[in-house]
Amino acid sequence: MQARADKRFNRLMKEAHLRYPAADLDETIYRPERQLDTQTIERLSTCHWIEEGKNLIVTGSSASGKTYIINAFCVTAMKQSKSVKYIKANTLMSEMEQARIKSTNLDYLNKLTKLDLLVIDDFGLMDLDLDKCRDLFEVLDTRDGRKSTVVISQFPVSTWFDMFADNTYADACLTRITDKHHTYRLEMNGINMRETE
């Protein structure tokens, strides 16, 4: 039984492409200088929000440990047999574009739709022209209310609207990922974790 669970976990881990596959939540989250909402982190670490199909927005300064903490959530989710994919926003947009060129975009979209958890990192560090606006909308729309999506960004949510080349798509995308009834928020503006390593 354990061997089967380990095999499944290893397969899920291979498919997840985590940046920090060994990430876990240790005592450093309680350090005052990190200024973390530890109650929310503890609640999110149970992964109940993934079962509910809720989203998570993580914003804050560069090197505050955003990606690491989310990767720790991903590891926990996979231990609960949930399917996960971690991808940078630029890479997601590039893969969507390539799929569109090859007319395999429906297949690619279906794979993303089936994932229990999709993590989009470095949101805002990409050019959102009209095609990319449409691609991002399709990704978010197919998962909306059914599967969980995490968006990680070093830019505050208040600046996201201006990143889109098209206002209609900006409204449509942001409505799906910032709805306060369906989305958790995590702000991380503490110390630079890279300087403490």
N, C-alpha and C positions, 0 to 999 in steps of 0.2 A: 504493500500500500504506500509506504513512504517512498520507495523507489519510483513509483509511478508519479507521485507528487513532485519529487525532485526533477524527474525528466520533464514534466510539464513546465515547471518553473524555469528550468534551463532553456527550454524552447521559447517561452515567453520573453525571457531576458534577452535572448539572441535577437528576437524580432523587435524589441523595444528601442534598441540603439541609444541607451542612456549615456549621458556624458559622464555620470558618476555611478557606475553599477554597484559600487560597494557603499553607497550613501545610506546613512541611518541617522535617526534623531538621537543625539547624545546630549550630555548635560550642558554643552555650549549654548543651547537655545535659551537657557535660563540666565545667561550672563547679562547684567543690566545694561552694559554698553552696547549690546546688540539691539536694544529697544524693540524687542519682538512681542507680539501678542501671543503669549504662550498658551493661553486658554484656547484660542482659535486653532493654533497649530496642533494641540493635543486632540481637539475635536476632529480636525481634518485627518489626523493620522489613523483614525479608525476606518477611514474610507467609506463610511456610510453615505456620504454625499455622492460618491460615484454610483452606488446602488440606486440613489434617487435621481440620477441623471443631472445633477447640479453642476454649475461651472465654478471656476475659481480664477480670479484675477490677482496676480502678484506684481506689485510695482515697488520701486525703490532704487536706491543708488547702486551704481555699478560695484561689483565685488562685495555686496552685502550678504551673499550666500543664498540668493533666490533660487538659482538652478539646483543647488545642492539639496535644499530642503524639499523641493518638488520631486527631485529624483528619489529621495527617501520615501516620499508618499508612493511613488511609482513602484518601488521595491515591495512595499507593504501590500499594494494592490495586487501585484503578481503573485505574492505568497497566498493571496485569497483567490487565485486562479483567474484574475481579471486581465484582459488583453490591453496592452499599453503601447503607445508610440510617442517617442520624444523626437521633435524635429525643430530646427531653427526656421523662423518665418521665411527667410530668404530661400532656404532649401525647399520648403513647402511650395512657395510660389513658382520656383524653377521646375519642380517635379510636376506641378499642375500644368504648367505651360508645355512641357515636353509631352505630357499625356494628351493634351489638346491637339498638338501638332500630329501626333501619331494616331489620333482618333481613339485613344484608349482611356479618355478622361472619365467615362462612366465606370469602367472597371476600377480605376484608381480611386474614384470617389466612393464606390461601394466598399472598398477595403477600409477606407477611413471611417465610413459610417458605422461599420461593424465593431470598431474598437470601443472598449469600455471607457478608455481614457486616452485623449489626444492632448499632448502638451506642445504648445507652440511657443518657442523661446525667442527672445530678442525681437519682439514685436516693435515696430517703429523704425527698425534699422533696414527698411526695404522701401523701394519705390512702388507705390500702389497706383499704377496707371489703370485705365478703365478695364482692361482684360484681367489684371490682378485683383481689382475690386470685385469683379464678377466671380472669379475663382474662389476668393476668400468667402464671399457670400454663400456660394454653393456648399463649401465645406461646413460652414457654421449652420446653415439652414437645414442640411440633412441630419445634423446631430441635435438640433435644438429641441430641448424638452425630453430627449430620449437618452442621449449619451453625454458624458461629461467632457468638457474642454477646459484646459488650463491655458491662460495667456500670461506670459511673463514679459515685463517691459521695464526699462529704466526710465521711461517717460510717464508722467502722471496721466491718468485717464482723461483729464480735462483737455489734453492736447491731441488726443487720438483722432478726433473728427477731422482736423486739418491735414492728417496724413493721407486721406483719401482724395483721389482726383475727381471723384463724383459724389456729390452730396447725398443723392438718393441711396447709393450703396453704403455710404458712411452711416446714414441713419439705420438702414436695414441691418448692417453688420453689428453696429454697436448696440442696437436694441436686443439682439440675440445674445450678446456676451456680457452686457452690463446690467441687465434687469435685476434690481436689488432683491426681488422675491425668489430669484432662481440662481443667484451668483454670490459666492463668498468673496470677501476681499481680504488681502493680506498686504500690509505696508511694511517694507523693510528698508529703513534708513539709518541703520546703526553703523558700527565701525566697519572698516575695510577688512574682510576676513582673509584676503590674500596676504596682507601685511602681518597677520598674526600667525601665519603658518610656519 
